[in-house]
Amino acid sequence: MSRAAEVRFENVIKRYPGSSAVAVNNVSFTIPAGTLCTLLGPSGCGKTTTLRMIAGLEYPSEGRVLIGGKDVSALPPAERDVSMVFQSYALFPHMNVLENVGYGLTISRQPKARVREAARAALASVGLSGFEERLPSELSGGQQQRVAVARALVLEPAVLLFDEPLSNLDARLRRKMREEIRDLQQRLGVTVAYVTHDQAEALAISDKVIVMNQAVIAQEGTPRDLYESPASDFVAGFVGEANRLPATLSHREGAMARVTIGSATLSLPHRGAAEGAVRLAVRPEAVSLLDATDPSAVLRGKVAKAAYLGGLMEYTLATEAGEVFVIDPETSRPRGVGEEVGLSLGQRGVAVLPA
């Protein structure tokens, strides 16, 4: 599949008649052709409405939606060259797998031989050759999800849309299916817009992530950008775990500044923060536990909670800077509740939060 198209929003606003609330508020972004972009955010943030405006299931109140450089803002779904995989899969229970996959071509009055050939090819692309005669009720959840993807792919869309497609699956199957979706997208080169509220899912599969909050874009960038350089307190807390700790910023020079936390002084990019009191976003894996008497400790505290998770330990620590959550790969010597410890910070996973 080589007809991948760029998706672009230009100052898009979505209001619903009879409501004073704005579902999407002056949103602009670009999804490059042939990439997988995830719209990530909490319930009610506007991500699904944004996806539906790409699909043509909703129309913008203001602004423009462009696909492949063409303004499609007022076009119906059938004229947009997009296909959508819904959260519920929406398979017809009385049709077998082959009939479900070929349904879109059938209603467009394609020759029966062409429909069967295209449906079999789409099933092969998602690893379901040999399942043609089965009914949806005879398939597992993961297999049903693949049928829904094949039904979307058979139309050879320029843009493929996913609306929380893995939310009905258990944790292990979700991980497997997200890998399959990413592999399929890279193999076919199709443009994908993918909606989820699952941060791990977004980080694992995306070329680009757009984080939405309260109808606007909070931040967009690569998964690494968002995780290592969150633009706000909201993004730091929503994209993975983060401790937000008080610190003092001083001596700005170029892009760098001196940041004091506890008894340590760090050199960090100031990211636009002014001198004075600031907050640091500290990822749990950036914190190392030391003996309480270790002179290199940045902070000192006491273990309030400890949990063994097989390959790692999770700790909640009461420190002089507030509560700190820590992920520690060292499981051979677990720290007990009430034990006093020292904390040090690594070079990665620590960022100044812009004002």
C-alpha positions in Angstrom: 0.0 0.0 0.0 1.7 3.2 -1.2 -1.1 5.7 -1.3 -0.5 7.0 2.2 -1.6 10.6 2.7 -0.7 13.4 5.0 -3.4 14.6 7.5 -3.5 18.2 8.5 -5.7 20.2 10.9 -5.7 24.0 10.5 -7.2 25.9 13.5 -10.1 23.4 13.9 -12.9 24.1 16.4 -15.8 21.8 17.1 -18.9 23.0 18.9 -22.1 21.0 19.4 -25.4 22.8 18.8 -27.2 23.7 22.1 -24.0 23.3 24.1 -21.6 26.1 25.4 -18.8 23.6 25.7 -16.1 23.4 23.0 -15.2 19.8 22.2 -12.0 20.7 20.2 -10.6 24.2 20.6 -8.4 25.7 17.8 -6.4 22.6 17.2 -3.7 22.5 14.5 -1.3 19.6 13.7 0.1 17.5 10.9 0.4 13.7 10.6 3.1 13.0 8.0 2.2 10.5 5.3 3.2 6.9 6.1 3.5 7.5 9.9 1.6 6.3 13.0 0.3 9.1 15.1 -1.4 8.5 18.4 -4.0 10.9 19.9 -3.6 10.4 23.6 -5.4 11.9 26.5 -8.0 11.4 29.3 -11.7 10.8 28.7 -13.4 14.0 27.4 -10.2 15.6 26.2 -11.3 15.8 22.5 -9.2 13.0 21.0 -12.1 10.9 19.7 -13.9 13.9 18.3 -10.7 14.8 16.5 -10.5 11.3 15.0 -14.2 11.4 14.0 -13.5 14.7 12.2 -10.7 12.9 10.2 -13.2 10.2 9.4 -16.0 12.5 8.4 -18.3 11.3 11.1 -18.2 14.8 12.6 -17.6 18.1 10.8 -15.6 21.1 12.1 -17.4 24.2 13.2 -14.4 26.3 12.1 -11.1 25.6 10.5 -10.0 23.0 7.9 -9.3 19.3 7.7 -7.0 18.3 4.9 -6.1 14.8 3.7 -3.4 14.5 1.0 -3.5 18.3 0.6 -7.2 18.3 -0.2 -9.7 20.1 1.9 -12.2 17.4 3.1 -13.8 19.4 5.8 -17.3 19.2 4.3 -17.0 15.8 2.5 -18.9 12.7 3.7 -16.9 9.7 4.9 -17.2 7.8 1.6 -15.3 10.6 -0.2 -12.4 10.8 2.1 -10.3 7.7 1.3 -10.2 6.7 5.0 -11.2 3.5 6.8 -11.9 3.1 10.5 -11.5 0.3 13.0 -14.0 0.8 15.8 -13.6 -0.1 19.5 -16.5 -2.7 19.3 -15.2 -4.1 15.9 -18.8 -4.0 14.6 -18.6 -7.4 12.8 -21.8 -8.8 11.4 -22.6 -11.9 13.4 -24.6 -13.7 10.6 -21.7 -13.3 8.0 -18.6 -15.4 7.9 -15.2 -13.9 8.1 -14.7 -13.6 4.3 -18.1 -11.9 3.9 -17.4 -9.5 6.8 -14.0 -8.4 5.3 -15.5 -8.0 1.8 -18.6 -6.1 2.9 -17.4 -2.7 1.9 -16.5 -3.8 -1.6 -19.8 -5.7 -1.9 -21.9 -2.7 -1.2 -19.9 -0.7 -3.7 -21.0 -3.3 -6.3 -17.6 -4.7 -7.0 -17.6 -8.1 -9.0 -17.9 -11.1 -6.6 -14.6 -12.6 -7.8 -12.8 -9.3 -7.1 -14.4 -9.1 -3.7 -13.3 -12.6 -2.7 -9.8 -12.1 -4.0 -9.3 -8.8 -2.2 -10.8 -10.2 1.0 -8.5 -13.2 1.0 -5.5 -11.0 0.4 -6.5 -8.7 3.3 -7.0 -11.7 5.6 -3.6 -13.0 4.6 -2.0 -9.6 5.5 -3.3 -9.9 9.1 -2.4 -13.6 9.4 -5.9 -15.1 9.1 -5.7 -17.2 6.0 -7.8 -20.3 6.6 -10.4 -18.5 8.7 -12.6 -17.4 5.8 -15.6 -19.6 6.6 -15.7 -19.0 10.4 -18.4 -16.9 12.1 -17.3 -14.0 14.4 -18.6 -16.0 17.4 -16.1 -18.7 16.6 -13.1 -16.3 16.9 -11.1 -15.1 19.9 -11.1 -11.4 20.7 -7.8 -10.9 19.1 -8.9 -12.7 15.9 -12.0 -10.5 15.8 -9.8 -7.5 16.0 -7.7 -8.7 13.1 -10.9 -9.2 11.0 -11.9 -5.6 11.7 -8.5 -4.5 10.6 -8.7 -6.6 7.4 -12.1 -5.2 6.6 -10.6 -1.7 6.8 -7.5 -2.6 4.8 -9.5 -4.2 1.9 -10.7 -0.7 0.9 -7.0 0.3 0.4 -7.4 3.6 2.3 -4.9 6.4 2.3 -5.5 6.8 6.0 -6.4 4.1 8.6 -8.1 5.2 11.8 -8.2 3.2 15.1 -10.6 4.2 17.9 -9.3 2.5 21.1 -9.1 -0.9 19.3 -7.5 -2.8 22.1 -9.6 -1.7 25.1 -11.7 -4.9 25.0 -8.6 -7.3 25.2 -6.7 -8.6 28.2 -3.3 -7.1 29.1 -1.2 -9.8 27.4 -3.3 -9.8 24.2 -3.2 -6.0 24.1 0.6 -6.1 24.0 0.7 -8.7 21.3 -1.9 -6.9 19.1 -0.3 -3.4 19.5 2.9 -5.0 18.1 1.0 -6.5 15.2 -0.7 -3.2 14.4 2.7 -1.4 14.4 4.2 -4.1 12.2 1.3 -4.0 9.8 1.5 -0.2 9.5 5.2 -0.2 8.8 4.9 -3.1 6.3 2.1 -1.4 4.4 3.3 2.2 4.8 -0.2 3.4 5.5 -0.9 6.6 7.5 -2.5 5.7 10.8 -4.3 7.9 13.3 -4.7 6.0 16.6 -6.8 7.0 19.6 -6.0 5.6 23.1 -5.9 6.7 26.7 -3.2 4.1 27.4 0.2 5.8 27.8 2.2 2.6 27.4 0.3 1.8 24.2 1.0 5.2 22.8 4.7 5.2 23.7 5.2 1.6 22.3 3.8 2.1 18.8 3.9 5.7 17.7 6.1 7.8 15.5 4.4 10.8 16.9 2.1 11.4 19.9 -0.4 14.3 20.3 -1.4 14.7 23.9 -4.7 16.4 24.4 -6.3 17.9 27.5 -9.4 19.9 27.8 -10.0 20.2 24.1 -6.5 21.6 23.2 -3.1 20.1 22.4 -1.0 19.9 25.6 2.1 18.7 23.7 3.1 16.9 20.5 6.3 15.1 19.6 8.0 11.7 19.6 7.4 9.3 22.5 11.0 10.1 23.7 10.3 13.9 23.5 7.2 13.6 25.6 8.6 11.2 28.2 12.0 12.9 28.7 11.0 16.6 28.1 7.4 17.1 29.2 6.1 20.6 28.5 3.8 20.8 31.5 2.9 19.3 34.8 -0.1 17.6 33.2 2.0 15.9 30.5 4.6 14.8 33.0 2.0 13.1 35.1 -0.1 11.7 32.2 2.7 10.3 30.0 4.1 7.6 32.3 4.8 8.1 36.0 6.6 11.2 37.3 7.4 12.7 40.6 7.0 16.4 40.6 9.5 17.8 43.2 10.2 21.3 44.4 13.6 22.8 43.4 15.3 26.2 43.0 16.6 27.4 39.6 19.5 29.9 39.4 22.3 31.1 37.2 20.7 30.7 33.8 23.4 30.6 31.0 22.3 29.9 27.5 20.0 26.9 27.5 21.3 25.6 30.9 20.7 26.5 34.5 21.8 25.5 38.0 19.0 23.6 39.8 19.2 22.8 43.5 17.2 20.0 45.0 17.8 18.9 48.5 21.5 18.9 49.1 22.5 18.6 45.4 23.0 21.0 42.6 22.3 19.8 39.0 23.0 21.4 35.6 19.8 21.1 33.5 18.2 22.8 30.5 16.0 25.5 32.0 13.4 25.1 29.2 12.1 28.7 29.6 11.7 28.6 33.4 12.6 31.8 35.3 15.0 31.9 38.2 13.5 31.0 41.5 11.2 28.2 42.7 10.5 25.5 40.0 9.3 21.9 39.9 11.3 19.0 38.6 9.7 16.0 36.8 11.6 13.0 38.0 10.9 9.6 36.5 10.7 6.7 39.0 13.5 4.8 37.3 15.8 7.9 37.5 15.9 7.5 41.3 18.5 5.2 42.9 18.3 4.0 46.5 21.3 4.4 48.7 22.1 3.7 52.3 20.8 6.4 54.5 24.4 7.5 55.5 25.7 7.6 51.9 27.2 11.2 51.5 26.2 11.2 47.8 22.5 11.1 48.5 20.5 14.1 47.1 17.5 13.5 49.4 16.9 11.3 52.4 13.7 9.6 53.4 11.9 6.6 54.7 10.2 3.7 52.9 6.4 4.1 53.3 5.3 1.3 50.9 7.1 -1.6 49.2 5.8 -4.0 46.5 7.6 -6.9 44.8 6.7 -7.2 41.1 8.9 -10.0 40.0 11.6 -8.3 38.0 11.5 -5.1 40.0 10.5 -3.4 43.3 8.2 -0.5 43.6 8.7 1.9 46.5 6.8 4.9 47.9 9.2 7.0 50.0 8.4 9.8 52.4 11.2 12.4 51.9 12.0 16.0 52.8 10.8 17.0 49.3 7.5 15.1 49.5 6.4 11.7 48.4 8.6 10.0 45.9 7.7 6.9 43.8 10.7 4.7 42.8 11.1 1.7 40.5 14.1 -0.3 41.5 15.5 -3.3 39.4 17.4 -4.5 42.5 15.2 -7.3 44.0 17.8 -9.3 45.8 17.9 -6.9 48.7 14.4 -5.4 49.2 14.0 -2.4 51.4 11.6 -2.8 54.3 8.8 -0.5 55.2 10.2 2.0 57.8 13.8 1.7 56.6 15.7 4.9 56.2 17.3 5.4 52.8 19.2 8.0 50.7 18.2 8.9 47.1 20.3 9.9 44.1 19.2 11.1 40.7 20.4 9.9 37.3 21.4 12.0 34.3 18.3 11.0 32.4 14.7 11.2 33.4 15.0 14.5 35.2 13.6 17.7 33.6 12.6 21.2 34.7 8.9 21.8 34.2 8.4 25.0 32.3 6.2 27.6 34.1 
